[in-house]
Amino acid sequence: MPAVNLPAFLPARSFWLLTLCLTCVPAVCHAQRAGLWETRISVAGAPAAEPIRSCAAHDAPLRLLNEWPANCDADEVRKTATGFAASARCQTGQPGMVLIIRRELSGDLDRHYRTLMQTRLQQSGAQIQPTQRSEATNRYLGPCDPIARTATSDPDPGPDTVWAVVGAAMIFIVQLLAFAATMYAVFRGMAWLSLRLGRRAYERAIVANITVDQAGAATIPVLATFTGVRGFPWWYAIAANNAKPLLVIGPDGIRFRVIRQHERRYVDIECVDVRQARGTVNLDFTFRGSLLTFAANLGAVPLTAHVLSLLPASVPLSPRAIELKAMVS
């Protein structure tokens, strides 16, 4: 078997996958009849390279249907209506995730034959990615003598070229599957974490979780705080804090934190508005003589209405805020 240099960027845990592709698939392209053969390779129905002509030694493709890496649990070769087939379940190194490989051999195995390889990823018994297909069609051209070589327009690239082209196609499929599986796991994990943290935060968005200190300052359980710009859309923010947000309604003014902690007196508040969207109930503060605004996502309408009732009557409210405040009046 000719030596194959592994790409430096291939992950170590994917080495067995590369070994599987380079060991089995290119070898199946060797013909049973010795002579000059033409191989056409396609991946997912699209040609992967120009047809390759090479002199192949006498070899039986059926023997290679029984060859699998050690980490694969292979079935016996089965006779089908069109030829032969074999399949295997190979461990990927990730819990619950396996690679299912099926190889089919059809044709007369003398003048022409076709090898089909199908791969798919499964996790806990469920398929998580579409099935990937690669196909090699082989056609016998004649004996490998000088006359036959001259009669062909394409030069013989040699067996190493066949290995390189087919191996490159298989590497592409394996890396695509590995990348898709990784992205799937990342997105599922991030969605689960976001849902868990968001649910915990929304559970705290109730009036009972407001704490009042001895000075009469009420600390509000907020989900996030934002710094906006006056005149820009309310959902636009130049800074946000959902790790350690702060909103305190004090006797003389409010105290809040987005990046740093700030204090504003009630006389400096120009208007307080309420903005609602899915999963968002924002309390927006506009300050006199300031280009920047402050917003706090309280997450629930009852909590927002109660916070509005804590503000002094001298603080100007928008019509939306007045209507929401009336809910607790």
C-alpha atoms as one frame of an Amber mdcrd trajectory, in Angstrom:
protein
   0.000   0.000   0.000   1.488   3.396  -0.924   2.229   5.847   1.866  -0.274
   8.680   2.396   0.728  11.932   4.106  -1.945  13.108   6.545  -2.949  16.819
   6.472  -1.614  18.689   9.480  -5.006  20.272  10.154  -6.862  16.942  10.573
  -7.958  16.401  14.237  -6.323  13.458  15.954  -9.635  11.893  16.924 -10.674
  11.834  13.259  -7.626   9.739  12.301  -9.605   6.510  12.320 -12.145   8.040
   9.949  -9.384   9.038   7.567  -7.875   5.570   7.886 -11.238   4.050   7.020
 -11.613   6.140   3.889  -8.052   5.805   2.651  -7.803   2.089   3.398 -11.080
   0.817   2.007 -12.583   3.092  -0.606  -9.623   3.721  -2.923  -8.667   0.062
  -2.780 -12.099  -0.988  -4.018 -11.333   0.958  -7.193  -8.722  -1.658  -8.123
 -10.048  -3.946 -10.814 -10.445  -7.689 -10.763  -9.143  -7.898 -14.365  -5.569
  -6.685 -14.720  -5.119  -3.941 -17.302  -5.933  -0.333 -18.061  -9.010   0.942
 -16.206 -10.819   4.276 -16.199 -12.276   5.537 -12.907 -14.895   8.275 -12.598
 -15.490   9.601  -9.077 -18.487  11.622  -7.906 -19.437  12.999  -4.473 -23.109
  13.715  -3.732 -23.860  13.223  -7.444 -21.317  15.789  -8.659 -18.032  14.787
 -10.363 -15.138  15.161  -7.918 -12.375  15.094 -10.542 -11.608  14.323 -14.162
 -11.705  10.612 -15.163  -8.555   8.786 -14.106  -6.875   6.100 -16.207  -4.417
   3.763 -14.551  -2.985   0.278 -14.843  -4.434  -1.901 -12.095  -3.165  -5.272
 -10.972  -5.363  -8.352 -10.769  -7.367  -7.888  -7.565 -10.833  -8.831  -6.297
 -12.991  -5.972  -4.926 -15.098  -8.476  -3.001 -12.202  -9.197  -0.638 -12.091
  -5.555   0.376 -15.725  -5.541   1.467 -14.585  -7.566   4.484 -11.830  -5.155
   5.526 -12.744  -2.649   8.257 -10.798  -0.795  10.973 -10.690  -2.291  14.462
 -13.152   0.242  15.898 -15.922  -0.823  13.449 -18.508  -3.534  14.056 -19.075
  -4.885  10.532 -21.761  -7.178   9.147 -21.021 -10.032   6.805 -20.925  -9.373
   3.059 -24.418  -9.860   1.636 -25.473 -10.831  -1.859 -27.900  -8.314  -3.357
 -29.942  -8.196  -6.539 -27.259  -6.066  -8.215 -24.079  -7.355  -6.583 -22.754
  -7.335  -3.039 -23.054  -5.040   0.007 -21.477  -4.640   3.425 -22.037  -2.202
   6.285 -20.428  -1.290   9.586 -21.023   0.823  12.699 -17.890   2.714  13.703
 -17.287   4.483  17.009 -16.486   8.213  16.735 -15.102   8.785  20.227 -18.108
  10.910  21.249 -20.677   9.329  23.619 -23.733   8.026  21.788 -22.477   9.073
  18.341 -21.600   6.484  15.691 -20.748   6.615  11.989 -22.765   4.210   9.817
 -20.939   3.165   6.642 -22.426   1.102   3.826 -20.511  -0.035   0.749 -22.149
  -1.572  -2.309 -20.476  -3.287  -5.236 -22.359  -3.858  -8.498 -21.535  -4.775
 -12.091 -19.937  -7.779 -13.773 -16.599  -7.266 -11.908 -14.847  -8.005 -15.169
 -15.405  -5.248 -17.729 -17.060  -2.649 -15.538 -18.312  -2.234 -11.986 -19.460
   0.444  -9.592 -18.642   1.054  -5.933 -21.018   3.133  -3.815 -20.249   4.386
  -0.318 -22.868   5.921   1.994 -22.063   7.486   5.373 -24.285   9.007   8.009
 -23.929  10.151  11.629 -26.275   8.857  14.317 -26.623   9.970  17.913 -28.593
   7.836  20.364 -30.152   5.962  17.449 -31.352   9.093  15.607 -29.789  10.359
  12.375 -28.465  13.902  12.914 -27.062  14.651   9.457 -28.137  13.843   5.882
 -26.596  10.742   4.294 -23.405  11.477   2.323 -22.832   9.541  -0.917 -19.698
   8.951  -2.973 -19.462   6.760  -6.049 -16.689   5.346  -8.232 -17.503   3.917
 -11.674 -14.770   1.715 -13.186 -14.477   0.677 -16.856 -11.980  -1.721 -18.396
 -10.143  -0.221 -21.409  -7.673  -2.917 -22.359  -4.259  -4.353 -21.575  -1.498
  -2.146 -20.209   0.850  -2.366 -23.184   2.580   0.496 -25.009   0.070   0.367
 -27.893  -2.874   0.679 -25.552  -1.187   3.537 -23.696  -0.594   5.394 -26.979
  -4.205   4.871 -28.062  -5.483   6.686 -24.982  -5.441  10.460 -25.041  -4.861
  10.816 -21.314  -1.506   9.898 -19.785  -1.468   7.227 -17.110  -1.256   9.037
 -13.764  -0.336   5.852 -11.925  -1.969   4.184  -8.910  -0.788   6.917  -6.527
  -2.899   9.500  -8.363  -6.024   7.375  -7.938  -5.316   7.089  -4.223  -4.731
  10.814  -3.900  -7.921  11.907  -5.704 -10.229   9.389  -4.055  -8.583   9.975
  -0.691  -9.047  13.750  -1.015 -12.727  13.276  -1.810 -13.216  11.030   1.201
 -11.316  13.402   3.489 -13.647  16.195   2.399 -16.729  14.109   3.257 -15.368
  13.072   6.661 -14.361  16.612   7.583 -17.754  17.925   6.477 -19.489  15.370
   8.690 -17.193  16.143  11.630 -17.754  19.903  11.249 -21.528  19.480  10.985
 -21.601  17.238  14.067 -19.508  19.724  16.058 -21.709  22.684  15.079 -24.812
  20.669  15.928 -23.461  19.857  19.395 -22.405  23.483  20.012 -25.772  24.938
  19.013 -27.689  22.368  21.023 -25.516  23.041  24.055 -25.807  26.821  23.766
 -29.570  26.615  23.315 -29.888  24.425  26.400 -27.695  26.729  28.501 -29.493
  29.865  27.317 -32.886  28.341  28.049 -31.811  27.213  31.503 -30.306  30.564
  32.483 -33.195  32.513  30.960 -35.782  30.421  32.780 -34.032  30.981  36.093
 -33.893  34.742  35.487 -37.570  34.975  34.518 -38.538  33.024  37.629 -36.913
  35.788  39.718 -38.814  38.575  37.931 -41.526  38.926  40.592 -42.422  41.628
  43.084 -41.605  39.334  46.024 -37.919  39.374  45.033 -37.580  43.156  45.472
 -35.344  43.888  48.473 -35.537  47.133  50.484 -32.684  48.291  52.717 -32.888
  50.393  55.882 -32.599  53.626  53.886 -35.679  52.714  51.844 -33.810  51.903
  48.612 -35.486  49.099  46.639 -33.246  46.783  44.605 -35.153  45.468  41.582
 -34.478  41.959  40.131 -33.678  42.888  36.517 -32.739  40.514  33.692 -30.470
  42.932  31.834 -29.564  46.615  31.542 -28.730  48.654  28.443 -27.263  51.989
  27.412 -28.947  53.514  24.367 -28.722  56.720  22.368 -31.439  59.386  22.349
 -33.288  59.415  19.012 -32.234  55.890  18.024 -34.694  52.936  18.016 -35.415
  51.686  21.519 -34.004  48.222  20.786 -30.615  49.663  19.735 -27.988  49.619
  22.509 -24.326  50.524  22.553 -23.722  48.563  25.776 -25.501  45.764  27.633
 -25.107  43.857  30.887 -26.890  40.578  31.589 -24.237  39.178  33.943 -24.530
  41.653  36.825 -27.206  44.255  36.034 -28.437  46.684  38.692 -31.433  48.961
  39.209 -32.141  50.535  42.596 -35.082  52.879  43.259 -33.911  55.135  46.103
 -35.498  57.952  48.110 -33.796  60.698  46.046 -33.118  59.023  42.703 -32.155
  55.847  40.905 -28.913  53.891  40.878 -28.057  51.594  37.966 -25.211  49.705
  36.351 -24.526  48.783  32.741 -20.748  49.051  32.531 -20.168  51.222  35.589
 -22.518  52.219  38.371 -24.280  55.602  38.014 -26.756  57.656  40.031 -29.441
  60.016  38.744 -31.709  62.255  40.790 -35.401  62.240  40.070 -35.261  65.861
  38.898 -32.813  64.791  36.177 -35.245  62.241  34.705 -36.939  63.714  31.648
 -39.296  60.786  30.944 -39.864  57.109  31.751 -41.296  54.901  28.987 -42.218
  51.216  28.679 -41.302  49.085  25.655 -42.535  45.528  25.210 -41.532  42.687
  22.911 -41.427  38.916  23.163 -39.722  38.053  26.453 -38.874  41.733  27.024
 -40.482  44.425  29.169 -38.090  47.377  29.130 -38.284  50.377  31.437 -36.601
  53.222  29.477 -35.199  56.310  31.232 -34.384  59.507  29.338 -32.316  62.116
  31.222 -32.256  65.892  30.853 -29.194  67.195  29.005 -27.859  63.684  28.269
 -27.435  61.987  24.887 -27.359  58.529  26.475 -30.389  56.693  27.821 -30.795
  53.820  30.275 -33.088  50.790  29.963 -33.755  47.830  32.249 -35.425  44.622
  31.121 -37.680  43.531  33.982 -39.062  40.568  32.059 -42.616  40.693  33.450
 -45.463  43.203  33.219 -46.595  42.947  36.896 -43.072  43.653  38.140 -42.709
  46.616  35.761 -46.042  48.076  36.882 -44.992  47.788  40.514 -41.632  49.501
  39.855 -43.463  52.403  38.177 -45.538  52.780  41.314 -42.331  53.148  43.357
 -41.287  56.245  41.382 -42.352  59.623  42.819 -45.350  61.305  41.212 -43.030
  64.117  40.021 -41.271  61.798  37.556 -42.790  62.276  34.061 -44.258  59.078
  32.539 -45.160  58.306  28.930 -48.756  57.340  28.074 -47.688  53.665  27.891
 -46.104  53.881  31.327 -49.165  55.598  32.817 -51.447  52.879  31.413 -49.209
  50.118  32.790 -48.900  51.820  36.201 -52.693  51.840  36.500 -52.590  48.029
  36.762 -51.442  48.253  40.415 -53.413  51.344  41.352
